[in-house]
Amino acid sequence: MSDDEQQQNQPQEEVKSEDANATINIKVVSSTGEEVFFKIKRSTKLSKLQGAYANKVGKDVGSIR
């Protein structure tokens, strides 16, 4: 079976256009199992998320990774 025939037999997936300002939900889990949830835009830098997490749990940014 050629590649063309294999591609025709497989169902085609829809390609969704993603909004650059769409938000995503992120769950950060600590080593003790504590969960903190954030809702951020796709364009938000992870360093900003890391700083927000540090403030929320009351730790220094340098002490988390």
PQR file of N, CA, C, O and H, with PARSE charges and radii, in Angstrom:
ATOM      1  N   MET A   1       0.842  -1.175   0.000 -0.4000 1.5000
ATOM      2  CA  MET A   1       0.000   0.000   0.000 -0.0000 2.0000
ATOM      3  C   MET A   1       0.888   1.239   0.000  0.5500 1.7000
ATOM      4  O   MET A   1       1.815   1.343   0.803 -0.5500 1.4000
ATOM      5  N   SER A   2       0.609   2.159  -0.882 -0.4000 1.5000
ATOM      6  CA  SER A   2       1.437   3.360  -0.975 -0.0000 2.0000
ATOM      7  C   SER A   2       1.033   4.368   0.098  0.5500 1.7000
ATOM      8  O   SER A   2      -0.003   4.227   0.747 -0.5500 1.4000
ATOM      9  H   SER A   2      -0.145   2.075  -1.534  0.4000 1.0000
ATOM     10  N   ASP A   3       1.874   5.387   0.269 -0.4000 1.5000
ATOM     11  CA  ASP A   3       1.592   6.418   1.267 -0.0000 2.0000
ATOM     12  C   ASP A   3       0.295   7.160   0.950  0.5500 1.7000
ATOM     13  O   ASP A   3      -0.453   7.523   1.858 -0.5500 1.4000
ATOM     14  H   ASP A   3       2.716   5.502  -0.259  0.4000 1.0000
ATOM     15  N   ASP A   4       0.029   7.383  -0.336 -0.4000 1.5000
ATOM     16  CA  ASP A   4      -1.191   8.083  -0.725 -0.0000 2.0000
ATOM     17  C   ASP A   4      -2.439   7.309  -0.314  0.5500 1.7000
ATOM     18  O   ASP A   4      -3.419   7.900   0.141 -0.5500 1.4000
ATOM     19  H   ASP A   4       0.636   7.088  -1.074  0.4000 1.0000
ATOM     20  N   GLU A   5      -2.402   5.992  -0.476 -0.4000 1.5000
ATOM     21  CA  GLU A   5      -3.555   5.177  -0.120 -0.0000 2.0000
ATOM     22  C   GLU A   5      -3.760   5.151   1.384  0.5500 1.7000
ATOM     23  O   GLU A   5      -4.901   5.135   1.847 -0.5500 1.4000
ATOM     24  H   GLU A   5      -1.607   5.513  -0.846  0.4000 1.0000
ATOM     25  N   GLN A   6      -2.678   5.147   2.162 -0.4000 1.5000
ATOM     26  CA  GLN A   6      -2.790   5.142   3.617 -0.0000 2.0000
ATOM     27  C   GLN A   6      -3.387   6.454   4.112  0.5500 1.7000
ATOM     28  O   GLN A   6      -4.188   6.456   5.047 -0.5500 1.4000
ATOM     29  H   GLN A   6      -1.752   5.160   1.787  0.4000 1.0000
ATOM     30  N   GLN A   7      -3.009   7.552   3.504 -0.4000 1.5000
ATOM     31  CA  GLN A   7      -3.525   8.847   3.922 -0.0000 2.0000
ATOM     32  C   GLN A   7      -5.008   8.972   3.602  0.5500 1.7000
ATOM     33  O   GLN A   7      -5.746   9.610   4.353 -0.5500 1.4000
ATOM     34  H   GLN A   7      -2.358   7.550   2.745  0.4000 1.0000
ATOM     35  N   GLN A   8      -5.455   8.381   2.512 -0.4000 1.5000
ATOM     36  CA  GLN A   8      -6.858   8.457   2.142 -0.0000 2.0000
ATOM     37  C   GLN A   8      -7.727   7.635   3.074  0.5500 1.7000
ATOM     38  O   GLN A   8      -8.883   7.995   3.300 -0.5500 1.4000
ATOM     39  H   GLN A   8      -4.856   7.863   1.902  0.4000 1.0000
ATOM     40  N   ASN A   9      -7.211   6.540   3.625 -0.4000 1.5000
ATOM     41  CA  ASN A   9      -7.984   5.671   4.502 -0.0000 2.0000
ATOM     42  C   ASN A   9      -8.117   6.231   5.912  0.5500 1.7000
ATOM     43  O   ASN A   9      -9.056   5.873   6.624 -0.5500 1.4000
ATOM     44  H   ASN A   9      -6.273   6.248   3.441  0.4000 1.0000
ATOM     45  N   GLN A  10      -7.206   7.094   6.330 -0.4000 1.5000
ATOM     46  CA  GLN A  10      -7.250   7.637   7.678 -0.0000 2.0000
ATOM     47  C   GLN A  10      -8.172   8.853   7.713  0.5500 1.7000
ATOM     48  O   GLN A  10      -8.168   9.667   6.789 -0.5500 1.4000
ATOM     49  H   GLN A  10      -6.444   7.384   5.752  0.4000 1.0000
ATOM     50  N   PRO A  11      -8.971   8.978   8.792 -0.5600 1.5000
ATOM     51  CA  PRO A  11      -9.837  10.160   8.893  0.2800 2.0000
ATOM     52  C   PRO A  11      -8.988  11.412   9.083  0.5500 1.7000
ATOM     53  O   PRO A  11      -7.977  11.386   9.785 -0.5500 1.4000
ATOM     54  N   GLN A  12      -9.400  12.489   8.463 -0.4000 1.5000
ATOM     55  CA  GLN A  12      -8.642  13.734   8.568 -0.0000 2.0000
ATOM     56  C   GLN A  12      -9.085  14.479   9.814  0.5500 1.7000
ATOM     57  O   GLN A  12     -10.276  14.553  10.116 -0.5500 1.4000
ATOM     58  H   GLN A  12     -10.221  12.510   7.893  0.4000 1.0000
ATOM     59  N   GLU A  13      -8.118  15.031  10.536 -0.4000 1.5000
ATOM     60  CA  GLU A  13      -8.404  15.780  11.748 -0.0000 2.0000
ATOM     61  C   GLU A  13      -8.648  17.244  11.394  0.5500 1.7000
ATOM     62  O   GLU A  13      -8.035  17.789  10.477 -0.5500 1.4000
ATOM     63  H   GLU A  13      -7.150  14.970  10.292  0.4000 1.0000
ATOM     64  N   GLU A  14      -9.548  17.860  12.137 -0.4000 1.5000
ATOM     65  CA  GLU A  14      -9.793  19.277  11.918 -0.0000 2.0000
ATOM     66  C   GLU A  14      -8.665  20.086  12.538  0.5500 1.7000
ATOM     67  O   GLU A  14      -8.192  19.767  13.628 -0.5500 1.4000
ATOM     68  H   GLU A  14     -10.046  17.417  12.882  0.4000 1.0000
ATOM     69  N   VAL A  15      -8.248  21.106  11.862 -0.4000 1.5000
ATOM     70  CA  VAL A  15      -7.221  21.993  12.380 -0.0000 2.0000
ATOM     71  C   VAL A  15      -7.932  23.211  12.951  0.5500 1.7000
ATOM     72  O   VAL A  15      -8.617  23.939  12.232 -0.5500 1.4000
ATOM     73  H   VAL A  15      -8.633  21.366  10.976  0.4000 1.0000
ATOM     74  N   LYS A  16      -7.763  23.422  14.251 -0.4000 1.5000
ATOM     75  CA  LYS A  16      -8.415  24.543  14.911 -0.0000 2.0000
ATOM     76  C   LYS A  16      -7.449  25.714  14.977  0.5500 1.7000
ATOM     77  O   LYS A  16      -6.278  25.544  15.318 -0.5500 1.4000
ATOM     78  H   LYS A  16      -7.207  22.831  14.835  0.4000 1.0000
ATOM     79  N   SER A  17      -7.932  26.881  14.658 -0.4000 1.5000
ATOM     80  CA  SER A  17      -7.094  28.065  14.806 -0.0000 2.0000
ATOM     81  C   SER A  17      -7.186  28.504  16.262  0.5500 1.7000
ATOM     82  O   SER A  17      -8.280  28.644  16.809 -0.5500 1.4000
ATOM     83  H   SER A  17      -8.883  27.019  14.381  0.4000 1.0000
ATOM     84  N   GLU A  18      -6.036  28.720  16.882 -0.4000 1.5000
ATOM     85  CA  GLU A  18      -5.989  29.062  18.293 -0.0000 2.0000
ATOM     86  C   GLU A  18      -5.857  30.563  18.459  0.5500 1.7000
ATOM     87  O   GLU A  18      -5.069  31.212  17.770 -0.5500 1.4000
ATOM     88  H   GLU A  18      -5.147  28.606  16.437  0.4000 1.0000
ATOM     89  N   ASP A  19      -6.628  31.099  19.370 -0.4000 1.5000
ATOM     90  CA  ASP A  19      -6.580  32.515  19.668 -0.0000 2.0000
ATOM     91  C   ASP A  19      -5.348  32.790  20.529  0.5500 1.7000
ATOM     92  O   ASP A  19      -5.121  32.109  21.529 -0.5500 1.4000
ATOM     93  H   ASP A  19      -7.268  30.572  19.929  0.4000 1.0000
ATOM     94  N   ALA A  20      -4.563  33.778  20.142 -0.4000 1.5000
ATOM     95  CA  ALA A  20      -3.336  34.106  20.881 -0.0000 2.0000
ATOM     96  C   ALA A  20      -3.654  34.601  22.283  0.5500 1.7000
ATOM     97  O   ALA A  20      -2.821  34.464  23.180 -0.5500 1.4000
ATOM     98  H   ALA A  20      -4.748  34.331  19.330  0.4000 1.0000
ATOM     99  N   ASN A  21      -4.839  35.175  22.499 -0.4000 1.5000
ATOM    100  CA  ASN A  21      -5.225  35.677  23.815 -0.0000 2.0000
ATOM    101  C   ASN A  21      -6.030  34.664  24.616  0.5500 1.7000
ATOM    102  O   ASN A  21      -6.514  34.988  25.701 -0.5500 1.4000
ATOM    103  H   ASN A  21      -5.515  35.286  21.771  0.4000 1.0000
ATOM    104  N   ALA A  22      -6.180  33.460  24.114 -0.4000 1.5000
ATOM    105  CA  ALA A  22      -6.935  32.446  24.824 -0.0000 2.0000
ATOM    106  C   ALA A  22      -6.231  32.105  26.136  0.5500 1.7000
ATOM    107  O   ALA A  22      -5.003  32.114  26.219 -0.5500 1.4000
ATOM    108  H   ALA A  22      -5.786  33.197  23.233  0.4000 1.0000
ATOM    109  N   THR A  23      -7.022  31.808  27.143 -0.4000 1.5000
ATOM    110  CA  THR A  23      -6.434  31.480  28.439 -0.0000 2.0000
ATOM    111  C   THR A  23      -6.267  29.974  28.577  0.5500 1.7000
ATOM    112  O   THR A  23      -6.983  29.191  27.954 -0.5500 1.4000
ATOM    113  H   THR A  23      -8.020  31.801  27.076  0.4000 1.0000
ATOM    114  N   ILE A  24      -5.319  29.595  29.398 -0.4000 1.5000
ATOM    115  CA  ILE A  24      -5.110  28.188  29.725 -0.0000 2.0000
ATOM    116  C   ILE A  24      -5.096  28.058  31.234  0.5500 1.7000
ATOM    117  O   ILE A  24      -4.672  28.972  31.941 -0.5500 1.4000
ATOM    118  H   ILE A  24      -4.737  30.231  29.905  0.4000 1.0000
ATOM    119  N   ASN A  25      -5.555  26.932  31.718 -0.4000 1.5000
ATOM    120  CA  ASN A  25      -5.561  26.655  33.152 -0.0000 2.0000
ATOM    121  C   ASN A  25      -4.364  25.780  33.477  0.5500 1.7000
ATOM    122  O   ASN A  25      -4.127  24.759  32.830 -0.5500 1.4000
ATOM    123  H   ASN A  25      -5.900  26.189  31.143  0.4000 1.0000
ATOM    124  N   ILE A  26      -3.607  26.195  34.496 -0.4000 1.5000
ATOM    125  CA  ILE A  26      -2.402  25.463  34.888 -0.0000 2.0000
ATOM    126  C   ILE A  26      -2.517  25.072  36.345  0.5500 1.7000
ATOM    127  O   ILE A  26      -2.929  25.871  37.185 -0.5500 1.4000
ATOM    128  H   ILE A  26      -3.799  27.023  35.022  0.4000 1.0000
ATOM    129  N   LYS A  27      -2.151  23.833  36.637 -0.4000 1.5000
ATOM    130  CA  LYS A  27      -2.119  23.350  38.009 -0.0000 2.0000
ATOM    131  C   LYS A  27      -0.664  23.148  38.396  0.5500 1.7000
ATOM    132  O   LYS A  27       0.058  22.402  37.734 -0.5500 1.4000
ATOM    133  H   LYS A  27      -1.816  23.183  35.954  0.4000 1.0000
ATOM    134  N   VAL A  28      -0.229  23.808  39.463 -0.4000 1.5000
ATOM    135  CA  VAL A  28       1.134  23.655  39.979 -0.0000 2.0000
ATOM    136  C   VAL A  28       1.039  22.801  41.232  0.5500 1.7000
ATOM    137  O   VAL A  28       0.296  23.128  42.157 -0.5500 1.4000
ATOM    138  H   VAL A  28      -0.815  24.414  40.001  0.4000 1.0000
ATOM    139  N   VAL A  29       1.792  21.706  41.262 -0.4000 1.5000
ATOM    140  CA  VAL A  29       1.760  20.788  42.396 -0.0000 2.0000
ATOM    141  C   VAL A  29       3.105  20.837  43.112  0.5500 1.7000
ATOM    142  O   VAL A  29       4.150  20.653  42.488 -0.5500 1.4000
ATOM    143  H   VAL A  29       2.396  21.440  40.510  0.4000 1.0000
ATOM    144  N   SER A  30       3.079  21.086  44.422 -0.4000 1.5000
ATOM    145  CA  SER A  30       4.320  21.144  45.200 -0.0000 2.0000
ATOM    146  C   SER A  30       4.794  19.732  45.514  0.5500 1.7000
ATOM    147  O   SER A  30       4.098  18.753  45.249 -0.5500 1.4000
ATOM    148  H   SER A  30       2.229  21.236  44.928  0.4000 1.0000
ATOM    149  N   SER A  31       5.979  19.647  46.078 -0.4000 1.5000
ATOM    150  CA  SER A  31       6.539  18.332  46.418 -0.0000 2.0000
ATOM    151  C   SER A  31       5.744  17.658  47.537  0.5500 1.7000
ATOM    152  O   SER A  31       5.818  16.441  47.708 -0.5500 1.4000
ATOM    153  H   SER A  31       6.545  20.443  46.294  0.4000 1.0000
ATOM    154  N   THR A  32       4.981  18.453  48.303 -0.4000 1.5000
ATOM    155  CA  THR A  32       4.149  17.886  49.366 -0.0000 2.0000
ATOM    156  C   THR A  32       2.756  17.518  48.870  0.5500 1.7000
ATOM    157  O   THR A  32       1.949  16.982  49.630 -0.5500 1.4000
ATOM    158  H   THR A  32       4.921  19.441  48.165  0.4000 1.0000
ATOM    159  N   GLY A  33       2.467  17.801  47.600 -0.4000 1.5000
ATOM    160  CA  GLY A  33       1.182  17.452  47.021 -0.0000 2.0000
ATOM    161  C   GLY A  33       0.177  18.584  47.026  0.5500 1.7000
ATOM    162  O   GLY A  33      -0.955  18.402  46.579 -0.5500 1.4000
ATOM    163  H   GLY A  33       3.123  18.236  46.982  0.4000 1.0000
ATOM    164  N   GLU A  34       0.562  19.748  47.519 -0.4000 1.5000
ATOM    165  CA  GLU A  34      -0.328  20.912  47.531 -0.0000 2.0000
ATOM    166  C   GLU A  34      -0.526  21.407  46.106  0.5500 1.7000
ATOM    167  O   GLU A  34       0.438  21.546  45.353 -0.5500 1.4000
ATOM    168  H   GLU A  34       1.482  19.897  47.882  0.4000 1.0000
ATOM    169  N   GLU A  35      -1.778  21.673  45.735 -0.4000 1.5000
ATOM    170  CA  GLU A  35      -2.097  22.101  44.378 -0.0000 2.0000
ATOM    171  C   GLU A  35      -2.523  23.566  44.377  0.5500 1.7000
ATOM    172  O   GLU A  35      -3.310  23.994  45.222 -0.5500 1.4000
ATOM    173  H   GLU A  35      -2.561  21.560  46.347  0.4000 1.0000
ATOM    174  N   VAL A  36      -1.995  24.331  43.420 -0.4000 1.5000
ATOM    175  CA  VAL A  36      -2.378  25.726  43.225 -0.0000 2.0000
ATOM    176  C   VAL A  36      -2.721  25.885  41.751  0.5500 1.7000
ATOM    177  O   VAL A  36      -1.965  25.450  40.882 -0.5500 1.4000
ATOM    178  H   VAL A  36      -1.356  23.984  42.734  0.4000 1.0000
ATOM    179  N   PHE A  37      -3.863  26.509  41.469 -0.4000 1.5000
ATOM    180  CA  PHE A  37      -4.337  26.660  40.100 -0.0000 2.0000
ATOM    181  C   PHE A  37      -4.165  28.095  39.630  0.5500 1.7000
ATOM    182  O   PHE A  37      -4.345  29.037  40.402 -0.5500 1.4000
ATOM    183  H   PHE A  37      -4.477  26.862  42.174  0.4000 1.0000
ATOM    184  N   PHE A  38      -3.815  28.254  38.357 -0.4000 1.5000
ATOM    185  CA  PHE A  38      -3.653  29.563  37.734 -0.0000 2.0000
ATOM    186  C   PHE A  38      -4.371  29.551  36.392  0.5500 1.7000
ATOM    187  O   PHE A  38      -4.422  28.527  35.712 -0.5500 1.4000
ATOM    188  H   PHE A  38      -3.669  27.489  37.730  0.4000 1.0000
ATOM    189  N   LYS A  39      -4.921  30.694  36.022 -0.4000 1.5000
ATOM    190  CA  LYS A  39      -5.526  30.881  34.707 -0.0000 2.0000
ATOM    191  C   LYS A  39      -4.735  32.006  34.050  0.5500 1.7000
ATOM    192  O   LYS A  39      -4.797  33.155  34.488 -0.5500 1.4000
ATOM    193  H   LYS A  39      -4.880  31.526  36.575  0.4000 1.0000
ATOM    194  N   ILE A  40      -3.984  31.666  32.986 -0.4000 1.5000
ATOM    195  CA  ILE A  40      -3.095  32.640  32.352 -0.0000 2.0000
ATOM    196  C   ILE A  40      -3.333  32.665  30.853  0.5500 1.7000
ATOM    197  O   ILE A  40      -3.910  31.737  30.286 -0.5500 1.4000
ATOM    198  H   ILE A  40      -3.934  30.733  32.631  0.4000 1.0000
ATOM    199  N   LYS A  41      -2.879  33.742  30.219 -0.4000 1.5000
ATOM    200  CA  LYS A  41      -2.921  33.827  28.765 -0.0000 2.0000
ATOM    201  C   LYS A  41      -1.769  33.010  28.191  0.5500 1.7000
ATOM    202  O   LYS A  41      -0.776  32.757  28.872 -0.5500 1.4000
ATOM    203  H   LYS A  41      -2.410  34.495  30.681  0.4000 1.0000
ATOM    204  N   ARG A  42      -1.908  32.605  26.949 -0.4000 1.5000
ATOM    205  CA  ARG A  42      -0.860  31.827  26.284 -0.0000 2.0000
ATOM    206  C   ARG A  42       0.429  32.612  26.140  0.5500 1.7000
ATOM    207  O   ARG A  42       1.508  32.024  26.069 -0.5500 1.4000
ATOM    208  H   ARG A  42      -2.715  32.811  26.396  0.4000 1.0000
ATOM    209  N   SER A  43       0.330  33.925  26.095 -0.4000 1.5000
ATOM    210  CA  SER A  43       1.515  34.752  25.891 -0.0000 2.0000
ATOM    211  C   SER A  43       2.251  35.085  27.193  0.5500 1.7000
ATOM    212  O   SER A  43       3.310  35.710  27.148 -0.5500 1.4000
ATOM    213  H   SER A  43      -0.547  34.403  26.152  0.4000 1.0000
ATOM    214  N   THR A  44       1.714  34.681  28.351 -0.4000 1.5000
ATOM    215  CA  THR A  44       2.339  34.978  29.636 -0.0000 2.0000
ATOM    216  C   THR A  44       3.630  34.176  29.789  0.5500 1.7000
ATOM    217  O   THR A  44       3.657  32.971  29.539 -0.5500 1.4000
ATOM    218  H   THR A  44       0.853  34.173  28.387  0.4000 1.0000
ATOM    219  N   LYS A  45       4.688  34.853  30.199 -0.4000 1.5000
ATOM    220  CA  LYS A  45       5.962  34.165  30.415 -0.0000 2.0000
ATOM    221  C   LYS A  45       5.877  33.319  31.675  0.5500 1.7000
ATOM    222  O   LYS A  45       5.229  33.696  32.651 -0.5500 1.4000
ATOM    223  H   LYS A  45       4.666  35.832  30.402  0.4000 1.0000
ATOM    224  N   LEU A  46       6.537  32.174  31.639 -0.4000 1.5000
ATOM    225  CA  LEU A  46       6.480  31.268  32.782 -0.0000 2.0000
ATOM    226  C   LEU A  46       7.198  31.842  33.999  0.5500 1.7000
ATOM    227  O   LEU A  46       6.900  31.450  35.127 -0.5500 1.4000
ATOM    228  H   LEU A  46       7.063  31.868  30.846  0.4000 1.0000
ATOM    229  N   SER A  47       8.139  32.761  33.792 -0.4000 1.5000
ATOM    230  CA  SER A  47       8.801  33.394  34.936 -0.0000 2.0000
ATOM    231  C   SER A  47       7.800  34.221  35.745  0.5500 1.7000
ATOM    232  O   SER A  47       7.920  34.319  36.966 -0.5500 1.4000
ATOM    233  H   SER A  47       8.382  33.078  32.876  0.4000 1.0000
ATOM    234  N   LYS A  48       6.823  34.810  35.073 -0.4000 1.5000
ATOM    235  CA  LYS A  48       5.772  35.561  35.762 -0.0000 2.0000
ATOM    236  C   LYS A  48       4.891  34.611  36.569  0.5500 1.7000
ATOM    237  O   LYS A  48       4.493  34.927  37.690 -0.5500 1.4000
ATOM    238  H   LYS A  48       6.726  34.730  34.081  0.4000 1.0000
ATOM    239  N   LEU A  49       4.589  33.453  35.998 -0.4000 1.5000
ATOM    240  CA  LEU A  49       3.821  32.434  36.711 -0.0000 2.0000
ATOM    241  C   LEU A  49       4.588  31.939  37.931  0.5500 1.7000
ATOM    242  O   LEU A  49       4.012  31.733  39.000 -0.5500 1.4000
ATOM    243  H   LEU A  49       4.912  33.197  35.087  0.4000 1.0000
ATOM    244  N   GLN A  50       5.878  31.755  37.760 -0.4000 1.5000
ATOM    245  CA  GLN A  50       6.715  31.286  38.866 -0.0000 2.0000
ATOM    246  C   GLN A  50       6.713  32.310  40.004  0.5500 1.7000
ATOM    247  O   GLN A  50       6.641  31.934  41.174 -0.5500 1.4000
ATOM    248  H   GLN A  50       6.346  31.922  36.893  0.4000 1.0000
ATOM    249  N   GLY A  51       6.791  33.589  39.671 -0.4000 1.5000
ATOM    250  CA  GLY A  51       6.746  34.636  40.682 -0.0000 2.0000
ATOM    251  C   GLY A  51       5.409  34.691  41.397  0.5500 1.7000
ATOM    252  O   GLY A  51       5.356  34.884  42.611 -0.5500 1.4000
ATOM    253  H   GLY A  51       6.850  33.894  38.720  0.4000 1.0000
ATOM    254  N   ALA A  52       4.320  34.521  40.640 -0.4000 1.5000
ATOM    255  CA  ALA A  52       2.984  34.514  41.246 -0.0000 2.0000
ATOM    256  C   ALA A  52       2.824  33.319  42.182  0.5500 1.7000
ATOM    257  O   ALA A  52       2.225  33.442  43.251 -0.5500 1.4000
ATOM    258  H   ALA A  52       4.363  34.364  39.653  0.4000 1.0000
ATOM    259  N   TYR A  53       3.351  32.174  41.787 -0.4000 1.5000
ATOM    260  CA  TYR A  53       3.281  30.990  42.642 -0.0000 2.0000
ATOM    261  C   TYR A  53       4.069  31.206  43.924  0.5500 1.7000
ATOM    262  O   TYR A  53       3.601  30.863  45.010 -0.5500 1.4000
ATOM    263  H   TYR A  53       3.837  32.074  40.919  0.4000 1.0000
ATOM    264  N   ALA A  54       5.267  31.776  43.801 -0.4000 1.5000
ATOM    265  CA  ALA A  54       6.098  32.024  44.981 -0.0000 2.0000
ATOM    266  C   ALA A  54       5.381  32.957  45.960  0.5500 1.7000
ATOM    267  O   ALA A  54       5.400  32.728  47.169 -0.5500 1.4000
ATOM    268  H   ALA A  54       5.646  32.055  42.919  0.4000 1.0000
ATOM    269  N   ASN A  55       4.751  34.004  45.434 -0.4000 1.5000
ATOM    270  CA  ASN A  55       4.010  34.922  46.301 -0.0000 2.0000
ATOM    271  C   ASN A  55       2.830  34.235  46.972  0.5500 1.7000
ATOM    272  O   ASN A  55       2.545  34.487  48.143 -0.5500 1.4000
ATOM    273  H   ASN A  55       4.735  34.191  44.452  0.4000 1.0000
ATOM    274  N   LYS A  56       2.154  33.384  46.247 -0.4000 1.5000
ATOM    275  CA  LYS A  56       0.959  32.719  46.778 -0.0000 2.0000
ATOM    276  C   LYS A  56       1.287  31.753  47.905  0.5500 1.7000
ATOM    277  O   LYS A  56       0.533  31.645  48.872 -0.5500 1.4000
ATOM    278  H   LYS A  56       2.385  33.180  45.296  0.4000 1.0000
ATOM    279  N   VAL A  57       2.422  31.042  47.786 -0.4000 1.5000
ATOM    280  CA  VAL A  57       2.788  30.077  48.825 -0.0000 2.0000
ATOM    281  C   VAL A  57       3.723  30.681  49.869  0.5500 1.7000
ATOM    282  O   VAL A  57       4.069  30.021  50.848 -0.5500 1.4000
ATOM    283  H   VAL A  57       3.035  31.130  47.001  0.4000 1.0000
ATOM    284  N   GLY A  58       4.137  31.948  49.660 -0.4000 1.5000
ATOM    285  CA  GLY A  58       4.960  32.631  50.651 -0.0000 2.0000
ATOM    286  C   GLY A  58       6.417  32.213  50.655  0.5500 1.7000
ATOM    287  O   GLY A  58       7.046  32.182  51.712 -0.5500 1.4000
ATOM    288  H   GLY A  58       3.856  32.484  48.864  0.4000 1.0000
ATOM    289  N   LYS A  59       6.960  31.895  49.504 -0.4000 1.5000
ATOM    290  CA  LYS A  59       8.373  31.499  49.407 -0.0000 2.0000
ATOM    291  C   LYS A  59       9.108  32.468  48.495  0.5500 1.7000
ATOM    292  O   LYS A  59       8.494  33.235  47.754 -0.5500 1.4000
ATOM    293  H   LYS A  59       6.449  31.920  48.645  0.4000 1.0000
ATOM    294  N   ASP A  60      10.422  32.420  48.562 -0.4000 1.5000
ATOM    295  CA  ASP A  60      11.269  33.224  47.695 -0.0000 2.0000
ATOM    296  C   ASP A  60      11.304  32.571  46.309  0.5500 1.7000
ATOM    297  O   ASP A  60      11.299  31.346  46.197 -0.5500 1.4000
ATOM    298  H   ASP A  60      10.921  31.797  49.165  0.4000 1.0000
ATOM    299  N   VAL A  61      11.340  33.395  45.253 -0.4000 1.5000
ATOM    300  CA  VAL A  61      11.354  32.881  43.884 -0.0000 2.0000
ATOM    301  C   VAL A  61      12.561  31.978  43.657  0.5500 1.7000
ATOM    302  O   VAL A  61      12.462  30.980  42.945 -0.5500 1.4000
ATOM    303  H   VAL A  61      11.344  34.391  45.344  0.4000 1.0000
ATOM    304  N   GLY A  62      13.691  32.318  44.253 -0.4000 1.5000
ATOM    305  CA  GLY A  62      14.909  31.517  44.081 -0.0000 2.0000
ATOM    306  C   GLY A  62      14.857  30.162  44.742  0.5500 1.7000
ATOM    307  O   GLY A  62      15.655  29.284  44.415 -0.5500 1.4000
ATOM    308  H   GLY A  62      13.772  33.129  44.832  0.4000 1.0000
ATOM    309  N   SER A  63      13.922  29.970  45.678 -0.4000 1.5000
ATOM    310  CA  SER A  63      13.851  28.684  46.392 -0.0000 2.0000
ATOM    311  C   SER A  63      12.957  27.661  45.696  0.5500 1.7000
ATOM    312  O   SER A  63      12.897  26.504  46.111 -0.5500 1.4000
ATOM    313  H   SER A  63      13.273  30.683  45.944  0.4000 1.0000
ATOM    314  N   ILE A  64      12.258  28.087  44.632 -0.4000 1.5000
ATOM    315  CA  ILE A  64      11.403  27.126  43.917 -0.0000 2.0000
ATOM    316  C   ILE A  64      11.964  26.895  42.524  0.5500 1.7000
ATOM    317  O   ILE A  64      12.718  27.710  41.993 -0.5500 1.4000
ATOM    318  H   ILE A  64      12.306  29.027  44.294  0.4000 1.0000
ATOM    319  N   ARG A  65      11.578  25.760  41.944 -0.4000 1.5000
ATOM    320  CA  ARG A  65      12.016  25.474  40.567 -0.0000 2.0000
ATOM    321  C   ARG A  65      10.971  24.705  39.831  0.5500 1.7000
ATOM    322  O   ARG A  65      11.159  24.372  38.661 -0.5500 1.4000
ATOM    323  H   ARG A  65      10.966  25.098  42.376  0.4000 1.0000
TER
END
